Amino acid sequence: MADQVDEKTIKELLPFLDVNSREDVKYFALDYFVGLTGSETGKVFLRNHKDFVIKVTQLTRDLNTQISKLALTAVLNLTAELPIAEIILENFNLEDFVAYTLDPENDDADKSAAILMNLTRTEQGAKKLTSDISSSQKCSLYQIVDVFCKMDHNPKANLHYLAPMLSNLTQLREVRDVLMDRERCIVQKMLPFTTYEGSITRRGGVVATLKNCCFDTEHHDWLLGEEVDILPYLLLPLAGGEELDEDDMEKLPVDLQYLDENKQRDQDPDIRKMLLEALSQLCATDNGRKVMRDKNVYVILREFHKWEKDEEVSNACLNLIEILIADEPQKGMENLKEVVIPDSFKPPDS
């Protein structure tokens, strides 16, 4: 693609992007635009010409699969740019994109899942998707999680990108409440993927989702209790195969006892940090801290801190350890998220 876009040529091609255009000219025009979406100058042009973005996005539903596949590639490139993603959010109902992604016969489901991931990065996008499927007969949050957790749902797609999409959606309280519906096993279905080795995208997205779900303190007792038992799933990726004292070992959750000496910790520092952040969230209440102390979480963190080389992750671990070994706050200040800091102790505004 040349450094400068040929605006005259581009504008001449716009009518050919119509869904009713002849297939050969439509494909030719679309192929040109795919190249445009891969260049910085092309993206700058498209940010300021939303009619092109709308036309290309409409072609993702073209009956000719060659054209729809090409259009999906273009839209995937476009949605990586937030200003262009906003154009799509403002002009399209995302219900069809979700239903298309969940279709077990769709061999482009991974590409459309990645598009949804891009579109929901902002709070605006997360709200738009949640609103669009809230009364849908085609798809729901329950179905998204169900499909995501069925590894054989679509033999032509792995749907790993649904994980970061779900983590994007859980920035919304209403989505977190759905995932933690106590009448359904929703969040529980996702727990095994904290150690999924087949995809860092899936594993990282699940850990980010769980971290977000740990934000609301009213769910902490349930998450730490027998119905969910989230603790082993957050700790196992942080645990190694170090030999521990028998007394320390027996206090650990069963799934963390007598691990193989070759047991590896999660290799991604971002995921390790998110796991520590989730554990820190669960320390906000006095019962959460009590459960962690009773389950001897400190021992796992102590060995992890010796092993960790990433400074940021190491500091996050140290902060968590300090919470666990500190004296309990005075009465009335047990919930750390509800503690009010006096103005005299707050840093001055910059």
N, C-alpha and C positions, 0 to 999 in steps of 0.2 A: 504494500500500500504506500502510495506517495505521501510525502510529508504534508502536502496541501491537498484538501479534498476538492474535487471538481463539482462545485455546487450546481452548475448548469446541468451536468450529466445526471447527478443525483435527483434533481427535481424532475427531470424528464422520465426517470424510472419510477417515480412514485405511483402513477396510475397503474403500472403493471403489478403492483403489490396488492391490488384489490382481489378479494376472494373469488370474484367472478371472472378474473382475467384468464386468458388461455394459459394452460399449464406450462407450456414451454417458455413463454416470456415471463411468466410468474417465477419460474425456477431461476431463470437467468438473472432477473432483478434481485431476487432474494439472495442468490449466491454472491452477488456484488455487495449486498448489505452485510452479509456475514463477515466479509473482509473488512468492511467499514467498522463493525463493532469490535474488531480486534486491534484497532489502532487508536492512539490517543486523540489524534486530530478528528478521526471519525466520531469518537464518543463526544467530543466537544461540540461538534456539529449537531449530533442527535439530541443532546441536552436541550438545545434551543429550537428543535423542530419535532415537537411531540407527535405530529401527525404520522411521521415515519415510524416512530416507536409503536404507536397504536396499530398501524397497518401490519407491521411485522408480527406483533403479538397475536393479532387475529389469525394469522396464518398457522399458528401452532395447532389449530383445530382443522386444518385443511384436510379434505378427504384423501388427497394424494399423500401417502406416507413419506415419500421423498421430500416433499415440500414441508410437511409438518416437522420432520426431523431437522431439516435445515433451519426452520424458524425457531425451534427449541434451542439450537446451538446459538443462534443470534440473541435470543432473549436471555439465555444463561450469561452470555458476555455482558449484555446490557445491564442486568440486575446487579452486577458487581459494582456498578456506579450508583450511589445513593440517589442523586438527583433524577436519574433515569428510572430507578426502581419506584420512585414516588409517582412518576407519570403513570406507570402500570397500576399502582395501588389506587390511584384516583380514577382510573378508567375501566377497571375490570373487576368482576366478582371472582374471588379466589376459590370459590366452591368447586368450579370445574377443574381447576388445577389440582386441587386436593383429590377429587374423585378420580381424575386421570392418573395420579400418582399411585393410588391404592388399587387400581385395576390390575388383577393378577395376570392379565394377558398382555399388559403394556410393556413392550421391550424398551421404551424410553422413560420408564418410571424413575430411574436414577437421575436422569437429567432434569426431570420436572421436580423431583425432590430437592435437588440442589438449587433450583430456581426459588422454591418456597423457602429454603434456608436463607437465601439472599434477601428475599422480600420481607422476611420477619425479623431482620436484624434490629430494626428500630422499634420503639414502642408503638409508633403509628402503624407499622406493618403488622406487628403482633396483634394489635387490636382489630385491624381490618380483617385478618384471616379468621380470628375468633368470632367476630361478628358475622362474617359471611357464612360460616358453617353452623352457627348457633341454632338455626331452625331448618337446617338442610335435611332433606330426605336421602341424600346421596352419601353423606359422610359425617363423622363426628369425631370429637377428641378421643372418645373411647375406641372408635374404629382405628384411628391413627396409631394409638399405642398397641392395639391388638395386632394389627398388620405388622408393625415394626418388630414386635417380639416373635413373630412366626417366621423363622429363617427360610422356610420353604414356601412362603406365600407366593412369590413370583420367581419362577426358575430363570427368568431373564434379567433379574435385577436383585441387588442386595439391600437396597433402601437404607444404606448407612446414613445418608444425609438427613433422614428423618430425625436422627438423634440431636444434631445441633438445631434443627428446626424446633423440636420440642423444648430445648433449653432456651431458645429465643422466646417461645410462647410463655414459658413459666416465669418470665419477668412480670407477668400479670397475675395479680392475686386470684382472679376468678379462675384462671387455668390451674394454678396450684391447688385450689380447692377441689377442682374436678379430679385431678390426679390423686388426691388424697381422700377421695370419697370412701368412707369406711364401710359402705355396703358393697363395694366392689374391690376386687384385687387388681388395682391398676398400677400403682407405684411398685407394688411387690413384683410384678412381672418384669420390671426393668432392672431390678437389683443384680441378677447374675451377670449383666453386661459390664459391671465395673472391672471385671477381670477378663473381658473378651479380647483375645489376642489377634483376631482376624482383621480388625480395623481400628486404628487410632481415632478415626472420625466417629465411629459408633461409640467406642468406649468413652472418649472425651465428652461427647454430647450427653451421654447418660450421666456421667459424673457431674457435669454442669447442671443438668436437670435436677438431680438429687440435691446438689448444693442449694439450688434455689428453693427446693421444697423444704429445706431445713430452716428457712428464714423465719417462718411463722411459729412462734413459741407455743401456741396452743396445740400444735400437732406433735410436739416433741415427745411427750410421754407415749403417745401411740406409735411413733416411729421407732422409739427405743424399746417398746414392749414386745411381747411375743407375737402379736399379729403381723408386725412388719420385721422387727429385729434387724434394723438397718446397720447396726454397729459392725458386725463381721464383714459386711460388704464394703464398708468404707475403710476398714483397717487392713483387710487382706492384701490389697495392692501395695500397702506401705510396709508390710511385714517381710522380713528375710528369714533365712534358715539358721540364724544364730542359736547356739545352745543356751538354754535358760535354766535357772534353778527350778527344781521340781515345784517348790511352793509358788513361784511366779507363774509357772506354766499352768498349774491347775486352776488358777484364778482367771485365766483368759477364757474368752468365749471358745466353745468346743472347736469351732472351725479354724481357730488359730493355734491350737495346741499341737505340739509334735510335728511341726512342718518339716518337710524334707530339707536337708542341709543345703541343697542346691536351689531352693526356692528363690526366685528372682522378684525384685520389686518392680513396680511400674517404671518403665524407662523414660517416660515423658515428664519433664519437670512441671509443665503447666497442669497436667492431670494430678500430679502429686500435690501441688499447691491447692488445687480445688478440693481435693479430699480433706486436706488439713483445714481448709476454710469451712467445709461442711461440718467437720467435727467441732470446730470452734463455735459455730452457730449453735450446736447442740449443747454446748457448755453454758449457754445464756441463763438457763434455769438451774435452781439448786438441785432438782431431781436429776437433770441431765448430768450435772457434775458428779452427783452421787453414783449414778449408774456407771459412768466412765471410771470412777475410782474403784468401784466394786468389781468391774470387769478387767481391772489392771491395765487399762489403756496406756498408762504411763510407761510401762515396760516396753511396749511396742514402739512408742515414740522415742524413748531413750535410745534404743538400738538404731532406730531410723535416723536420729539426729547424728549419731556417730558415723553413719554411712553417707548421709546427704552431702553433696559437694556444691550444689547450687545455693548461693548465698541467700537469695530471696526465699526459697523454699525452706532453707535451714532456719531462717528467722521466723517464718510462719510456724514452724514446728516448735521452736523455743518459746514463742508467745503462748502456744497452746499448753505446753508443759507448765509454764508459769501459772496459768489459770488453774490447772489441776493440782498443783502442789501448794498453792496459796491458801491462807486461812479463808474460811467462808465469810462473805460480807455480813455486816450487821443486819439485824432484823429490819425488814421493810425494804431492803436493797438486794434481795436474793436474785431477782430477775435483772440481769446486767443490762438488758435492752431498755428497761424502764427507769434506770437510774438517771436522775436529773442532775446535770453538772451546773453548779452555781456560776453565775456570770463572772465572778471574780477569778475563777479557775480557767475560764475559757481564753484561748489565745486572742490577741487583738486582731481586728480585721486588717487585712493587708491593704 
